[in-house]
Amino acid sequence: MIVLTNEQMKKAEKYGIEEQYVSSAVLMENAALNVVEYIKEKFSEKTRIVIFCGKGNNGGDGYAIARGLFARGFKVCAVPCGDAMKGSPDCMTNYKSALACGVTFSEDYIDAAENADVIVDAIIGTGLSGELSESAAEWCRAINSSDAHILAVDCPTGINSDTAEVYENAVKADVTYTFHCPKPGLLFFPAREYVGRLMVGSIGIPQREAGEPYLHMLTKSEARAMLPKRIPSSHKGTYGKVFSFSGSDEMTGAALLGLKAAYLCGAGLAIGVCLEKTADVIHLNLPEAVTKIVTGKDGCLTEDAYLGLENIADVKTVLTGSGLGVTEGTKALVEALVKNIKGTLVIDADGLNCLMDSLDILKDSPADIVITPHMGEMSRLTGLNIGYIKAEPIKTALAFAKEYGVVVVLKDASTVIASPTGKAYINTTGCSVMSKGGSGDVLAGLIAGFAAQNTDSFTAAVLGTFINGLSGEQAAELSGSRGALASDTAGCIPFIIDEVNGFAPI
């Protein structure tokens, strides 16, 4: 699914109106119908519905929603937030229509909000780029003070739908119904906390856009198309090998989780190149894995782990960094992998820390590299402070991807996956239970596992991040919203893949 900024959305609407002759009135009516049908499905006709309507096109949507609900027998009250007769033409038209149809109007917004079961916020919507006026803040405070179910039209009032900024007194919605496509600011925190459940409705704008959009958000149907196919006459070699140079004496579990995730997403063979202590943990917990035990130094791997393996440069998929530690030996190992691997190379955690002083070698690597930094690691990689990266995650990830020729998986509550070509995905799957050790190791293993199955590095990163988040959500349901572990997330991977693939659970 594409994600459009406000400017791109305006171009899409303009194209629809000027080139496809879809009138703005039709677009507004279609937007209203989405919300009307949602309310009709979720609530009874006895529900007291109050609609706060601004004087712009968002308010026009509100008046059209009021008219549509009234026509279906709902108890509807419209609260004018500004003079509709001095607003946009479409707002004025729908205001007059709602008035003529017999919709109840009220100027007492405080009383209306207090007595509502459902409040529809149609005050401002998208396009806001600064603090609310005092009158708008008053309306928003009345909405937020109510115990009603709050539904925002297109965007909660007080949210910047491009940047995810939240202005003072912004409406905190239970559901936000946006149109045509998501806007980037609705997908990131802190705005996501105010958006609630995000729904996207079609309003009849043609899919052809003015300029190729560079932002996307994966849907389950799109993920299904990305999943590697399973072949009835296959064998383990059909689905590839993942070699993992991960783990250390102090972090044996990191290597285990990566190998387990690779297996659980369908890779044919997962091989841990590791120290004896790590191998013991892998054998005990994942008997299907193969280990190649090597000698290290001070409890960590060294470059000898790479140099001692025959034909390793030609291996299709390599994972490194998880629990690796940062020593002179691990630095030499990661640099050797970057310089020599010809397939996909997934670099996680300490693998990135090992490259802090030699980033330029990424530019000349023969590998298709995927890096998976969290915010702190990205700050160290770029020299940018975390506050800036959180405010500009898309810009930061795309710039690094382009400069170094790698796929960047910039991990956060909303993760950005950026390609060197300028294409990027925003991933919103996942939950707070994944904020604990091992979650990144599972993600890295998933990406490597998908890459091993003849999936290109960018697709593997997008798909792996999506599946990882859904698996974490299921783990929270099964093992608790606080107590679920990364191993629980890994255990949910095959069931989530089947769900995405359309297979019913047994």
Buried (B, 14 or more C-beta within 10 A) or exposed (E): BBBBBBEBBBBBBEBBBEEEEBEBBBBBBBBBBBBBEBBBEEBEEEBBBBBBBBBBBBBBBBBBBBBBBBEEEBBBBBBBBBEBEEBBEBBBBBBEBBBEBEBBBBEEBBBBBBBBBBBBBBBBBBBBEEBBEEEBBBBBBBBBEBEBBBBBBBBBBBBBBBBBBBBEBBBBBBBBBBBBBBBBBBBBBEBBEBBBEBBBBEBBBEEEBBEEBBBBBBEBEBBEEBBBEEEEEEEEEBBBBBBBBBBBBEBBBBBBBBBBBBBBBBBBBBBBBBBEBBBBBBBEBBEEBBBBBBEBEEBBBBBBBBEEBEEBBEBBBBBBBBBBBBBEBBBBBBBBBBBBBBBBBBBBBBBBBBBEEEBEEBEEBEBBBBBBBBBEBBBEBBEBEEEEBBBBBBBBBBBBBBBBBBBBBBBBBBBBBBBBEEBBBBBBBBBEBBEEEBBBBBBBBBBBBBBBBEBBBBBBBBBBBBBBBBBBBBBBEEBEEEEBBBBBBBBBBBBBBEBBEEEEEE
